[in-house]
Amino acid sequence: MAVGGMEWIWIALVVGILLVGTDKLPGLARNLGKVMAEFQKSKADFEREVKSYSEFETTTPSKSISKYELQKSASALGIDATTKDDEQLREAIKRKLDS
């Protein structure tokens, strides 16, 4: 005779009552619920952290910089930014930093 899932729940409940007693069983269940909630919270935090890291890795910083930030960086490096578009500014900044 095979014991299914529902039978294991009943067996665990009976063993729990015999080992812990009926007085302490609600407190034990409450603590188990708190532990499970904390585990789920930690799991969600971990997944959120992994997701934010993977998004950080896939974004290209050079494409997310605004025109103002490009012009500010170019002028700090001594590059004339008034006549250049974004791509030309990126290339000029890259050349200046590589040299």
C-alpha positions as CSV (number, residue, x, y, z in Angstrom):
1,M,0.0,0.0,0.0
2,A,1.5,3.4,-1.1
3,V,1.2,6.4,1.1
4,G,0.1,9.5,-0.9
5,G,0.6,13.2,-0.3
6,M,-2.5,13.8,1.9
7,E,-1.6,10.8,4.1
8,W,1.8,12.3,4.8
9,I,0.2,15.5,5.9
10,W,-1.9,13.6,8.4
11,I,1.0,11.5,9.6
12,A,3.1,14.7,10.1
13,L,0.3,16.4,12.0
14,V,-0.2,13.4,14.3
15,V,3.6,13.1,14.9
16,G,3.8,16.8,15.6
17,I,1.0,16.7,18.1
18,L,2.6,13.7,19.9
19,L,6.1,15.3,20.0
20,V,5.3,18.9,20.7
21,G,1.9,18.7,22.4
22,T,-1.3,20.6,21.7
23,D,-0.3,23.6,23.9
24,K,2.8,24.4,21.9
25,L,1.6,23.4,18.4
26,P,0.0,26.9,17.5
27,G,3.2,28.7,18.5
28,L,5.3,26.3,16.5
29,A,3.0,26.8,13.5
30,R,3.2,30.5,13.9
31,N,7.0,30.5,14.0
32,L,7.1,28.2,11.0
33,G,4.9,30.7,9.1
34,K,7.3,33.5,10.1
35,V,10.3,31.5,8.9
36,M,8.6,30.7,5.6
37,A,7.6,34.4,5.1
38,E,11.2,35.5,5.8
39,F,12.5,32.9,3.4
40,Q,10.1,34.2,0.6
41,K,11.1,37.8,1.3
42,S,14.8,36.9,1.1
43,K,14.2,35.0,-2.1
44,A,12.4,37.9,-3.7
45,D,15.2,40.3,-2.6
46,F,17.8,38.0,-4.1
47,E,15.8,37.7,-7.4
48,R,15.4,41.5,-7.6
49,E,19.1,41.9,-7.0
50,V,20.0,39.4,-9.7
51,K,17.6,41.1,-12.1
52,S,19.0,44.6,-11.4
53,Y,22.5,43.3,-11.9
54,S,21.6,41.6,-15.2
55,E,19.9,44.9,-16.4
56,F,23.0,46.8,-15.3
57,E,25.2,44.5,-17.3
58,T,23.0,44.7,-20.5
59,T,22.6,48.5,-20.7
60,T,25.2,50.4,-22.6
61,P,26.2,53.5,-20.7
62,S,27.4,55.4,-23.7
63,K,23.8,55.2,-25.2
64,S,22.1,56.3,-22.0
65,I,24.1,59.6,-21.5
66,S,22.2,62.7,-22.4
67,K,23.3,65.4,-24.8
68,Y,24.0,67.8,-22.0
69,E,26.2,65.2,-20.2
70,L,28.1,64.5,-23.4
71,Q,28.8,68.2,-24.0
72,K,29.8,68.7,-20.4
73,S,32.3,65.8,-20.6
74,A,33.6,67.0,-23.9
75,S,34.2,70.5,-22.7
76,A,36.0,69.1,-19.6
77,L,38.3,67.2,-21.9
78,G,38.9,70.3,-24.1
79,I,36.8,69.1,-27.0
80,D,34.6,71.6,-29.0
81,A,31.1,70.3,-28.6
82,T,29.1,73.0,-30.3
83,T,29.3,71.6,-33.9
84,K,29.2,67.9,-33.2
85,D,26.3,65.5,-32.8
86,D,26.0,62.8,-30.1
87,E,28.0,60.1,-32.0
88,Q,30.7,62.5,-33.0
89,L,31.0,63.6,-29.4
90,R,31.2,60.0,-28.2
91,E,34.0,59.2,-30.7
92,A,35.9,62.4,-29.8
93,I,35.7,61.6,-26.1
94,K,36.7,58.0,-26.7
95,R,39.7,59.1,-28.8
96,K,40.7,61.6,-26.2
97,L,40.5,59.1,-23.3
98,D,42.4,56.4,-25.3
99,S,45.3,58.8,-26.1
